[in-house]
């Protein structure tokens, strides 16, 4: 009896170690197949074909991220926070646009920067721009939604960073943002080491065995990370295309103008959806009639202000800083969506 209990415990532990994304994907496919074997097969085919169509972009994005880690190019971020405030804001927004950090992953770096005494204005510029776009996201966005959309989202990320940076700079004339960090917040720990101790850059990383190992390790990790989210997203997209009426999407966010953009932003602000997984789903919504400007606003808002990210920001920064983060992100998403709608 005790042996049986031990075996069950071991099976439970092995199951608990399985990534939840894979479990959800398997559960969705099994549930779909149980309800409709035809739809289950169609979802599998759709997922396979979709993955195959973006495979070159997926491999390129994985390679770009691994190259940045292996060469040490990611340590260039520290240089964006040296110089005069105006220059720092522009550079911080630019580096934030190309840095490989998500809305939650950037938090330790922000803590380190503020603890080191870096002015809040450039930190806010980096803070807002960083989660929206990076080289991997650009490549996959171009593959899924097209190059014009990827360029537009990149420009919007830079613009939102500038909006937040210069907005905070203008508001700092008062005492609103004195001591931006909450009491007891550390200096970013190991995540902030990148800022405090930038590494030497070696563009030809393959000449060093340790950097080669870093490239292989990061490429494998990024491939598994992106792969699991994209598979789940394509499975959900197949179900959305099959069961969500296209006229419903078109009615809610299908026509251009400020109201669909505002609606998409309001929905996108609290939504928790991995940025890479959001791309196929938004692509499916566009196919069903979602206006491009609303799609842009949704992706911009969700990338910066998802609920987990908002909780992390609230735990790190004082209330005025937290509220300004939300206001600039929301405003930037709306403006970015509207501008994209007029240009696209």
C-alpha positions as CSV (number, residue, x, y, z in Angstrom):
1,X,0.0,0.0,0.0
2,X,2.8,2.4,0.9
3,X,4.6,1.6,-2.4
4,X,1.4,2.5,-4.3
5,X,1.1,5.8,-2.5
6,X,4.8,6.5,-3.2
7,X,4.3,5.8,-6.9
8,X,1.2,8.1,-7.1
9,X,3.1,10.8,-5.3
10,X,6.0,10.5,-7.8
11,X,3.5,10.7,-10.7
12,X,1.9,13.8,-9.2
13,X,5.3,15.4,-8.8
14,X,6.2,14.7,-12.4
15,X,2.9,16.1,-13.5
16,X,3.4,19.2,-11.4
17,X,6.8,19.8,-13.1
18,X,5.2,19.9,-16.5
19,X,4.9,23.4,-17.8
20,X,1.4,24.8,-17.3
21,X,1.3,26.1,-20.9
22,X,1.8,22.7,-22.3
23,X,-0.9,21.3,-19.9
24,X,-3.4,24.0,-21.0
25,X,-2.6,23.3,-24.7
26,X,-3.1,19.6,-24.2
27,X,-6.2,20.1,-22.2
28,X,-7.7,22.4,-24.9
29,X,-6.9,19.9,-27.7
30,X,-8.3,17.0,-25.7
31,X,-11.4,18.8,-24.7
32,X,-12.0,20.1,-28.3
33,X,-11.5,16.6,-29.7
34,X,-13.9,15.1,-27.2
35,X,-16.6,17.6,-28.2
36,X,-15.8,17.5,-31.9
37,X,-13.3,15.1,-33.4
38,X,-13.4,17.0,-36.7
39,X,-12.6,20.3,-35.0
40,X,-9.8,18.7,-33.0
41,X,-8.2,17.5,-36.2
42,X,-8.7,20.8,-37.9
43,X,-7.1,22.6,-34.9
44,X,-4.1,20.3,-35.1
45,X,-3.7,20.9,-38.9
46,X,-4.2,24.7,-38.5
47,X,-1.5,24.8,-35.7
48,X,1.0,22.8,-37.7
49,X,0.5,24.9,-40.8
50,X,0.7,28.1,-38.9
51,X,3.9,27.1,-37.1
52,X,5.5,26.0,-40.4
53,X,4.6,29.3,-42.0
54,X,6.4,31.4,-39.4
55,X,9.2,28.9,-38.7
56,X,11.9,31.1,-40.5
57,X,10.8,34.1,-38.4
58,X,10.7,32.0,-35.2
59,X,14.3,30.7,-35.8
60,X,15.5,34.2,-36.7
61,X,14.0,35.7,-33.5
62,X,15.5,32.9,-31.4
63,X,18.9,33.5,-33.0
64,X,18.8,37.2,-32.4
65,X,18.0,36.8,-28.7
66,X,20.7,34.2,-28.2
67,X,23.2,36.3,-30.1
68,X,22.5,39.3,-27.8
69,X,23.1,37.2,-24.7
70,X,26.2,35.5,-26.1
71,X,27.9,38.6,-27.3
72,X,27.0,40.7,-24.2
73,X,25.2,43.2,-26.4
74,X,22.4,43.4,-23.8
75,X,24.8,45.2,-21.5
76,X,24.7,48.2,-23.8
77,X,21.6,49.2,-21.8
78,X,23.7,50.8,-19.1
79,X,25.1,53.4,-21.5
80,X,21.6,54.8,-22.1
81,X,21.6,56.2,-18.6
82,X,24.7,58.3,-18.9
83,X,24.7,62.0,-19.8
84,X,22.2,64.9,-19.7
85,X,18.6,64.2,-18.8
86,X,17.1,65.0,-22.2
87,X,19.7,62.8,-24.0
88,X,19.1,60.1,-21.5
89,X,15.3,60.1,-22.1
90,X,15.8,59.7,-25.9
91,X,18.5,57.0,-25.5
92,X,16.5,55.2,-22.8
93,X,13.4,55.1,-25.0
94,X,15.5,53.8,-27.9
95,X,17.3,51.2,-25.9
96,X,14.0,50.2,-24.3
97,X,12.6,49.6,-27.8
98,X,15.3,47.2,-28.7
99,X,15.9,45.5,-25.3
100,X,14.7,42.0,-24.7
101,X,12.6,42.5,-21.5
102,X,8.9,41.8,-20.8
103,X,6.7,44.0,-18.6
104,X,7.6,41.9,-15.5
105,X,11.1,41.0,-16.4
106,X,12.2,44.6,-16.6
107,X,11.2,45.3,-12.9
108,X,14.5,44.2,-11.4
109,X,16.4,46.5,-13.8
110,X,14.1,49.4,-12.9
111,X,14.8,48.9,-9.2
112,X,18.5,48.8,-9.8
113,X,18.4,52.0,-11.9
114,X,16.3,54.0,-9.4
115,X,18.4,52.7,-6.5
116,X,21.5,53.9,-8.2
117,X,20.1,57.4,-8.4
118,X,19.3,57.5,-12.1
119,X,16.6,60.2,-12.7
120,X,13.0,58.9,-13.0
121,X,12.4,60.5,-16.4
122,X,14.8,58.3,-18.4
123,X,13.9,55.3,-16.3
124,X,10.2,55.8,-17.1
125,X,11.1,56.1,-20.8
126,X,12.9,52.8,-20.7
127,X,10.2,51.2,-18.5
128,X,7.4,51.9,-20.9
129,X,9.2,51.2,-24.2
130,X,10.9,48.0,-23.1
131,X,7.9,45.5,-22.9
132,X,6.4,46.5,-26.2
133,X,9.1,45.7,-28.7
134,X,12.5,43.9,-29.0
135,X,14.3,42.2,-31.9
136,X,12.6,38.9,-31.4
137,X,9.2,40.5,-31.1
138,X,9.9,42.5,-34.3
139,X,10.8,39.5,-36.3
140,X,7.7,37.5,-35.2
141,X,5.4,40.5,-35.6
142,X,6.6,40.9,-39.1
143,X,6.0,37.2,-39.8
144,X,2.5,37.1,-38.3
145,X,1.1,40.5,-38.9
146,X,3.3,41.9,-41.6
147,X,6.3,44.2,-41.8
148,X,4.3,47.5,-41.8
149,X,2.6,46.5,-38.5
150,X,6.0,45.6,-37.0
151,X,7.5,48.9,-38.0
152,X,4.4,50.7,-36.6
153,X,4.6,49.0,-33.3
154,X,8.3,49.7,-33.0
155,X,7.7,53.4,-33.7
156,X,4.9,53.4,-31.1
157,X,7.1,51.8,-28.5
158,X,9.7,54.5,-29.0
159,X,7.0,57.2,-28.9
160,X,5.4,55.9,-25.7
161,X,8.8,55.8,-24.1
162,X,9.3,59.5,-25.1
163,X,5.9,60.4,-23.9
164,X,6.5,58.9,-20.5
165,X,10.0,60.2,-20.2
166,X,9.3,63.8,-21.1
167,X,6.0,63.7,-19.3
168,X,7.7,62.8,-16.0
169,X,10.4,65.3,-16.7
170,X,7.8,68.1,-17.0
171,X,6.0,66.9,-13.8
172,X,9.2,66.6,-11.8
173,X,9.3,70.4,-11.3
174,X,7.2,69.8,-8.2
175,X,7.8,67.2,-5.5
176,X,5.4,64.6,-6.9
177,X,8.0,62.1,-7.8
178,X,10.4,62.5,-4.9
179,X,11.7,59.1,-3.7
180,X,10.0,57.0,-6.4
181,X,10.8,53.6,-4.8
182,X,8.8,52.2,-1.9
183,X,10.6,51.7,1.4
184,X,12.5,48.4,1.6
185,X,12.8,47.9,-2.1
186,X,16.2,46.5,-3.0
187,X,18.5,47.3,-5.8
188,X,17.3,44.8,-8.4
189,X,19.4,41.8,-7.2
190,X,21.0,39.7,-9.9
191,X,18.7,41.2,-12.5
192,X,20.2,44.6,-11.8
193,X,23.8,43.3,-12.2
194,X,23.5,43.9,-15.9
195,X,23.2,47.6,-15.2
196,X,25.7,47.9,-12.4
197,X,28.4,45.7,-14.0
198,X,28.2,45.8,-17.8
199,X,30.0,43.0,-19.6
200,X,32.6,43.3,-22.3
201,X,31.1,42.9,-25.7
202,X,32.5,40.2,-28.0
203,X,30.7,40.3,-31.4
204,X,32.5,37.1,-32.6
205,X,31.2,35.1,-29.7
206,X,32.0,31.8,-31.3
207,X,35.7,32.3,-30.5
208,X,35.0,31.6,-26.8
209,X,33.6,28.3,-25.5
210,X,31.7,29.9,-22.6
211,X,29.9,32.3,-25.0
212,X,29.1,29.4,-27.4
213,X,27.5,27.5,-24.5
214,X,25.6,30.7,-23.6
215,X,24.3,30.9,-27.2
216,X,23.2,27.3,-27.3
217,X,21.6,27.4,-23.9
218,X,19.7,30.6,-24.6
219,X,18.6,29.5,-28.1
220,X,17.2,26.3,-26.7
221,X,15.5,28.1,-23.8
222,X,14.0,30.8,-26.1
223,X,12.9,28.2,-28.7
224,X,11.0,26.2,-26.0
225,X,9.5,29.4,-24.5
226,X,8.3,30.9,-27.8
227,X,7.3,27.5,-29.2
228,X,5.0,26.7,-26.3
229,X,3.2,30.0,-26.4
230,X,2.8,30.1,-30.1
231,X,1.4,26.6,-30.2
232,X,-1.2,27.5,-27.6
233,X,-2.0,30.7,-29.4
234,X,-2.5,29.0,-32.7
235,X,-4.7,26.4,-31.1
236,X,-6.8,29.1,-29.6
237,X,-6.8,31.0,-32.8
238,X,-8.2,28.0,-34.6
239,X,-11.1,27.8,-32.1
240,X,-11.7,31.5,-32.4
241,X,-11.9,31.4,-36.1
242,X,-14.3,28.4,-35.9
243,X,-16.6,29.6,-33.2
244,X,-16.4,33.4,-32.8
245,X,-18.7,35.0,-35.4
246,X,-16.8,37.4,-37.6
247,X,-19.6,39.9,-37.6
248,X,-19.4,40.1,-33.8
249,X,-15.7,41.2,-33.9
250,X,-16.4,43.6,-36.8
251,X,-19.3,45.1,-34.8
252,X,-17.2,45.7,-31.6
253,X,-13.8,46.8,-33.0
254,X,-14.2,46.5,-36.7
255,X,-14.7,50.1,-37.8
256,X,-11.9,52.7,-37.6
257,X,-12.2,55.7,-35.3
258,X,-11.5,56.6,-31.8
259,X,-14.2,54.4,-30.1
260,X,-12.9,51.0,-31.2
261,X,-9.4,52.1,-30.4
262,X,-10.5,53.2,-26.9
263,X,-12.4,49.9,-26.4
264,X,-9.4,47.8,-27.5
265,X,-7.1,49.8,-25.2
266,X,-9.5,49.4,-22.2
267,X,-9.6,45.6,-22.8
268,X,-5.9,45.4,-23.5
269,X,-4.8,47.3,-20.3
270,X,-5.7,44.6,-17.8
271,X,-5.4,41.6,-20.2
272,X,-2.7,39.1,-19.3
273,X,-1.5,37.6,-22.5
274,X,2.1,36.8,-23.4
275,X,3.2,39.2,-26.1
276,X,4.2,36.5,-28.5
277,X,1.0,34.5,-28.0
278,X,-1.0,37.7,-28.6
279,X,0.2,38.0,-32.2
280,X,-1.6,35.0,-33.7
281,X,-4.8,35.8,-31.8
282,X,-4.8,39.4,-33.0
283,X,-4.0,38.2,-36.5
284,X,-7.1,36.0,-36.3
285,X,-9.2,39.0,-35.0
286,X,-7.9,41.1,-37.9
287,X,-9.0,38.3,-40.3
288,X,-12.4,38.5,-38.8
289,X,-12.7,42.2,-39.2
290,X,-10.8,43.9,-36.3
291,X,-9.6,47.3,-37.4
292,X,-5.8,47.6,-37.6
293,X,-5.7,50.7,-35.4
294,X,-7.7,48.8,-32.7
295,X,-5.3,45.8,-33.0
296,X,-2.3,48.1,-32.5
297,X,-3.9,49.8,-29.5
298,X,-4.7,46.4,-27.9
299,X,-1.1,45.1,-28.4
300,X,0.4,48.3,-27.1
301,X,-1.7,48.5,-24.0
302,X,-1.5,44.8,-23.1
303,X,2.3,44.7,-23.5
304,X,2.8,47.3,-20.8
305,X,0.0,47.1,-18.3
306,X,-1.1,43.5,-17.9
307,X,-2.3,42.8,-14.4
308,X,0.9,40.9,-13.3
309,X,3.0,43.8,-14.6
310,X,0.8,46.4,-12.8
311,X,1.0,44.4,-9.5
312,X,4.8,44.3,-9.9
313,X,5.0,48.1,-10.6
314,X,2.7,48.8,-7.7
315,X,4.9,46.8,-5.3
316,X,8.0,48.6,-6.5
317,X,7.0,52.2,-6.9
318,X,5.1,54.7,-4.9
319,X,1.5,55.6,-5.9
320,X,2.2,58.7,-7.9
321,X,4.8,56.8,-10.0
322,X,2.5,53.9,-10.4
323,X,-0.4,56.1,-11.6
324,X,1.8,58.0,-14.0
325,X,3.0,54.7,-15.4
326,X,-0.6,53.6,-16.1
327,X,-1.7,57.0,-17.5
328,X,1.2,57.3,-19.9
329,X,0.8,53.7,-21.1
330,X,-2.9,54.1,-21.7
331,X,-2.5,57.5,-23.4
332,X,0.3,56.2,-25.5
333,X,-1.7,53.1,-26.6
334,X,-4.7,55.2,-27.7
335,X,-2.6,57.7,-29.5
336,X,-0.4,55.0,-31.1
337,X,-3.5,53.2,-32.3
338,X,-5.1,56.3,-33.8
339,X,-1.9,57.4,-35.5
340,X,-1.4,53.9,-37.0
341,X,-4.9,54.0,-38.3
342,X,-4.3,57.3,-40.1
343,X,-1.0,56.1,-41.7
344,X,-1.8,52.4,-42.4
